[in-house]
Amino acid sequence: MNKQQIDILINEINSFDTIIIFRHVRPDPDALGSQIGLQHAIKKMHPNKSVYVVGTTIDNLKFIGEMDQLTDDKFKGALALILDTANAPRIDDERYSLCDKVIKIDHHPPVDQYGTLNIVDTDASSTSEMIYEILTSAGYGMDYIDALVARCLFIGIVGDTGRFLFSNTSPRTMEIAASLLAYDIDHTAMINKMQERDTKGMQFQGFVLQNFKLEDGVGHIFITKEILQQFDISASDASLFVNAFADAKDMSAWAFAVDEDKEIRVRLRSKGPVINELAAKYNGGGHPLASGASVYSVAELKQLLIDLKKIVNE
């Protein structure tokens, strides 16, 4: 990020009376934490502005915050801030196109620069980390990052760094996390809430551990509709177990595939080999070690696994 981009962003926020904050479909803690954290910060800066967050509600992440329900007329004349979303088709509410101006804020590799202003920092651990940097760089430090904002940004950083275990955790990430912990937030309770699973979820996790396969350094499992029905678990909740077998010995990368009706959503993770180019080949993208892809048949899924094994064993 550069100071000029941040100055332009702040000027646009100052100029619009209505600001609507978007994020990607199937949101994770970073998408929601950055979205809701920024909403609270802007509201504190500008109490008289209308600031909304939109997107599909995810039950297990409601503790981070709730979405607003808006009619189409609210989008006209508004500023759209789209967070944590690499490409336009993944924006969770197509009505961003009704807004007067679109600004993208993201830490993924810039696949699709859809904004009139694109603020992208691939060195950041998360978009929540970027929001902290934007607020402090613009001079909105302790005055506008209160406990409510700190809570959201902290949980976003925790989510995208895998509780600070992933390689995207930098010294700066730890400095920011420490600054956020200085506020009156119960970080232990938040992390416990994020990791909380109900009984059927734990039973599903047992199934995943018993049934994943490890071949040529690649772990994989395919969760079919029948398996989802068997455990009475949604596709989005099933995807939370993507790292269930991450600690398997001799595994360099893995694929967690879930049948989501119109597509098979494949979450790709790696301990070293770069996988985001493979994800892009299969209608997706993401980070070098954490990406997502979509395939539309079992045959295509098998080919993706073949390609993943080639990358791991090159």
N, C-alpha and C positions, 0 to 999 in steps of 0.2 A: 504494500500500500504506500502511496505517496501523499504528502500533505496537501497537494493541490486537489487531488481527488476527494479527500476528506472535506476540504473547504467547500468544494462544489456540492457535496452531499449535504452538509449542514445548511448551506444557503437554500437548497431545494426544500429541505425540511422546514426551514423558517418561512418559505414562500407559500406553502400550501396549507389550506385550512383543514383538509381531510387527507389522512395518510393511512393507507391500507398495507399491511405487512403479510406477505405470502411466504410459503416454503414448499418443499417437495412432497409428493405423494408418499404414502407409507412412512410418515415422519419418525425419526429417531430422537433421542434426547437432545442432540445438538440442534436439529431443525427447530424443535419446539422451544428449547431454552433460549436460543438466539432470538427467535421471533417474539416470544412473550417478554423476554428481558428488554429488548429494544422498545417494545410498546410501552412498558412501564417507564423507561428512561425518557422517552419523548413526551409522555404525558406529564412527567415531572418538570421537564423543560418548558412545556407549553400547555398549561392546564386548560386553556380554552379551545385547543384543537381537538378534532375528532380523530382518534387513532384506533384502528381496528386490526384484529388478527383473524385470518380466515383459513379454512381447510377442513378436511374431514377429522372428526374427533376420534382419537384412539383411546379406548377404555383404560388400558393398563398404564397410560401416561397422563391421565387426567390430573394427577397430582401436581404436574408442572403448571397447568393452567387450562382454561377453557377457551374455545373459539367463539367468535362473534358470528351471528346469523344475519346476513345483510341482503337487502333487496338490490336489484340491478342499478337502481338510480343512485345508490350510494357511491358507486364506482366512478361515475361521470364527474370529471373535474378533479379527481383525486391523484395523489402521488402514490405509485406502487413501488414498494421496496420488497424485492424478492430475494430471500435468503437461502443459502445452502443448497442451491439448485443449479446444476451444471448446464442443463439444456431445457429449453422451453417446454417440450412435451411432458416434462416431469413436474411442472408447476401445478400445485393442487388447488386449482380454481382458474378456469380459463377466462374468467371475467377480468383478469389483469389487463386484457387488451382494451377494456373500456376506459381505463384510466388515462389521464392526460400525459403522464410521463412514467417511464419504467427505469428503475435503478437496480442493478444486480450486485449483491454482496455475497461472495462465495470463496471457499478455499479449495474447491476441486479444480483439476486441470481445465482450462477454458475451452470446452468443446463447442459451446454455442454462446456467443456474445450477443444476447438478445436485448440488452438494456441500452438506453440512450447514454448511460454511464455504467461502466462495468468495473467494479472494484473487486479484484481477484488477488488473493495471496495464497499461493500453494504451499508456502512455508509455514503457514499457521496450522496448528493442530486441529482447529475447528472454526466454524463461523462464530461461535460464542467467544472464542479468543479474539477474533477480529472485531467484534462489537465492543469488547472491552478496550481494545487499542484505539478504535475510532472515538469512543467517548472520551478517553483520557487525552488523546492527541488533540482533540478539539477544545480541550480545556474543561470538559465536564467530568471532573474527578469525583471527589467525595460528595460534592453537592448533588449529583444526579445518579451516581451509582449507590443506591441505598440497599438495605438488606433484601428487599424484594427483587431488585435487579441482580444483585450478587448471587442470590439463590438460583435463579434461572441460568445465569451464565456459568456458574460452577457445575451444575448438573450437566449442562451441555458439553463442557470440557471433559468431565469425567466419562461421559458416554462415548465421545469420539476418540478418547485415548485409551479406552478399555481399562479405566481406573488407573491411568498413568503407566500401563504395561506396554502399550504399543510404541513402535519406533518413532511415531510422530510427536512424542513427548519431548519437548526441547527444554533447555534451561529457562527460556522465556515463559514457556507454558507453566512451569513450576512457580516462577515468580508471580505470574498473574493469579494462579490458584491460591497462592499464599495471601495475596492482597485481598482476594474475595473472602477468604476464611477469616479475615480480620473483622468482617461484619458479623452480626448476630444471626448466623444461620446454623441450623443443626445438620451438618453435612453427613454425619453418620446415619441419621434417620432417612435422609434423602437417598443415599446410596442403598440402604437396606430396602427402601421402597422400590427403587429401580430394579433391584435383583429379586424382589418378591415374586413367588410363583404359587398358584393354587395347587390343590392336590392333583387335578387332572394334568396340569402342566408338568408337575414332577414325574407323573407316570409317563407322559409323553417323552420327557427327557430320558427316562430309563429305556424307552423303546429306541430312541435315537442312538444311545450308547451301545445298545445290543445289536443294532442292525446296520450301522454305517460300515462301509467297506474301505479298505486301504490297499491300493494297488499302485505299484511303481512310484511311490512317494506322494500319491494323491489320494486324499480321503474324499468320500462322496456318499450322499444319501439322496434319495428321491422320495419326497412326501406326497403321496397320491391323495386324491379326494377321499378314497376309501379309508385311508389312515387318519385323515382329518376327522372324518365322521366317527371312526372308531374311538377316538379320544375326545370327541366333542370339542375340538379346538379350531379356531379360525386360522386362515392362512397367515394373517399378520402376526398372530400370537405364536404360531409355529416358527416363524422366521426369527423370533427372539433367541432361539436355541442354536443359532448359526455357529456359535463357538463351543457347543457342548462337547465336541471331541477334539478341540483345538490342541490339547496337550498330548495327543497321540505321538508316540515315539516313531521316528523315521518318516514323518509326514511333513512335506515341504509346503503343500498347498491343499486347499479343500474346496469342495463345492457343495452347497446346501440348496437343493432344488425343491420348490414347492409348487404344486399345481394350483394356479389361481384362476381357474375357469378359462379365460380367454388366452392365457399364456402360462408358461412354466417359468417362474421367476427364479433365477439362479444367483445366489449370493456367493461371491468368490472371495476367499481369503488366502493370504500367503505369509510364509515366514521368511521370505527372501526373494524368490523369483517374481519378476514384474508381471502383473496380470491385467492391468487396466487396458492394454491394447487388445488383449483377447476379449475382454468385456465389450469393448467398442465394436469388435467384429461381430458380436452377437447382440446387437441392439442395446448396448448399455455403455457403461463407463465408470469412472470413479478414480480412486487413488491407486498408486502402484501396488500396494499390498492389500487393499480392501476395495472391492468393486462389486457391481451388480450387472446382470445380463438378463435377457429375455429370449427364450426359445419357444417354438410353437409346435413341437412334436417330440416324442421320445427319441426318435432317430436323430433329431438335431441335438438333443441333450447328450446323447452318446458321442456325437462328433465333437461337441464342446469338451467333453472329458478326454477324448483322444488328444485334442489340441493342447489341453492343459498338461497332460502327461508329457507331451513333447517339450513344452516350455520348461517343466521341472527337470527333465532329464537331458537337456541340451548340454 
